[in-house]
Amino acid sequence: MRRVRVLLLALILGCAGATGPAFIPLQPIPDGRAAVYVYRSSTSKQSAEPFEVYVNGKHAADLSDGVYVQLVTRPGRLHLSARRGLDRAAAARSDVTRFMEPARDLVVLQVAAGESHYVRFRLAQGTGATTEMLLEPESVALATLRNCLPAPRRDLSR
């Protein structure tokens, strides 16, 4: 019974569903580009539910619990938004996309070449599935990112 509890605790606290090495920052940031890390800590109550992250209205990543995505982008203004994830297979078979909640701006960033920004995604407390994105200081973000695993890097600068 104790073994089952330990295994259950490891699954709850871990980064279930993610694969790959622990956090590795982009060094160096490519010339004329910026890095934006969007992450979701492994403490969400709705950990099994993925959320879609959008940058300037374009799908950039799917974030599960305990996962981060590294976005490489051109300098300028970025509008980050999110919405509840979509089961793409189910959507292909039905009209489900007509009823999806629209993605809404949660963070607007002005990024410059050579900069790194850290944005934490979370479900708002006490509001069900309302999402929040918070710009975090590097020191706070790095402490959390050490416990997250990467989604594939996205180069949005093309």
N, C-alpha and C positions, 0 to 999 in steps of 0.2 A: 504494500500500500504506500509506503514511504517513497519507493522508487517511482510510482505513478505520480505522486504529488510533485516530486522533483522534476520529472519530465514535463508535467503540465505547466509548472512555473517557468521552466526554460522556454517553452513554446509561447507563453504569454509575454515574457520579457524580451524574447529574441526578435529577430527580424524574419519572421515566417514568410516564406514565399520569395525572398530575395536570394540571389546568388552572386558570387564574386567576392573580390577582396574588400576589406574595410575602406573607409574614406581615404582618398588620395586627392589632394588639391591639384588643380591644373597649374603646373609650373614648367616653363614660364607661360604666361598668358600670351597667345599669339599676337603679333604686332597689329595694332589698330583694332583690337578686340577687347571685350570685357567678359568676365565669367560671372554667372549667376547660379547659385546653388539653391534649389528648392528641395526642401526635405520635410519628411513626415516622421515624427518620432514614433517609437514603438509602444507608446502608452495610450493610444487611442482606444476608446471603448468599442468602436465599430471597426476593428482591425481588419476584418475580412473584406470590407467594402473598398474597392479602389475608387479613386477620384481622378478625373482628367484635368490636367493643367494646360492652360492656354497662354500663349504670349502673343500679344497684338492680334488676338482673334484666331490664331492658328494653333492647332493641337500640338503640344510640345512633349507631353509625357503622361503616363499613367502612374499615379503614386499609390502604392499600397503602404500599409503600416511598416515602419522601420526602413524606408527606402528613400534615397535622394537621387536627384537628377542634376547633372552638370550641364548648364546651357552656355554655349559660346555665342556671343552676339556682337553686333556692331554697336558703337556708341550711339546714344540717343535715348529717347523716351520709350519705356517698356510698360505695357499694360498687362499685368498678370491676373489671370482669373482661373476659376475652377468650377467644376460641377460634378455631381455624382457620376460614377463610371457607368459605362454602357456595355451591356453584354452584346458585343458586335455580331455574334452568330444569331442571337435572338432578333436583333434589329434587322438583319438581312432577311429574316422570314416574316417580318410584320411591320406595322406602322408605328412601332414603339418610339421612334425618334421624334415624331410629332409631339409627343407628350413629355419629352425630356425638359427639365428645368434649363433655362438658358444660362450660359456661363456669364458671370458678372465680374466687373473689375474689383479686385480685392486689394491690389497694391499697384501703385504707379511709381516707377523708378526712373531717375535720370542717371544713366550710366556713362562713364567716360572710359576711354581706352586704358587698359592696364589695371582696371579696378576689379575687385571681387565683391559681390554682394551675397548676402545670405537671407533667404526667405523661408520662414517656418510655416508650414501648412498644418492646420488643425481644424477639428470640429469645434465650434463654439460651445462653451459649457452651458448646459441647461437648455439648449435650443434644438435638440435632435440632430438633424443633418445640415445645419447652417454652417458654412465654411468660413474660415478666417485665414488670412495670410499676414504674417507679421515680419517686418524687417528686423533682423536680429544683429547685434554686434558680433563681430568675428569670434571673440572669446567665448560667448555663450553658444554660438552655433557649432564651433569646433568640438565642444564638450559633448554635444548631442550627436553630431555627425560621426563620431568615433564608434557609435553603436548602430549605425545605419549601413546598409549595403547599397551599391549603385544600381540604378537603372541605366540603360545604354545612354552614353553622352549624346547630346544633340547639338549640332552646329547650326545655329539659326542665322549665321552671318552671311550665308550665300545668297 
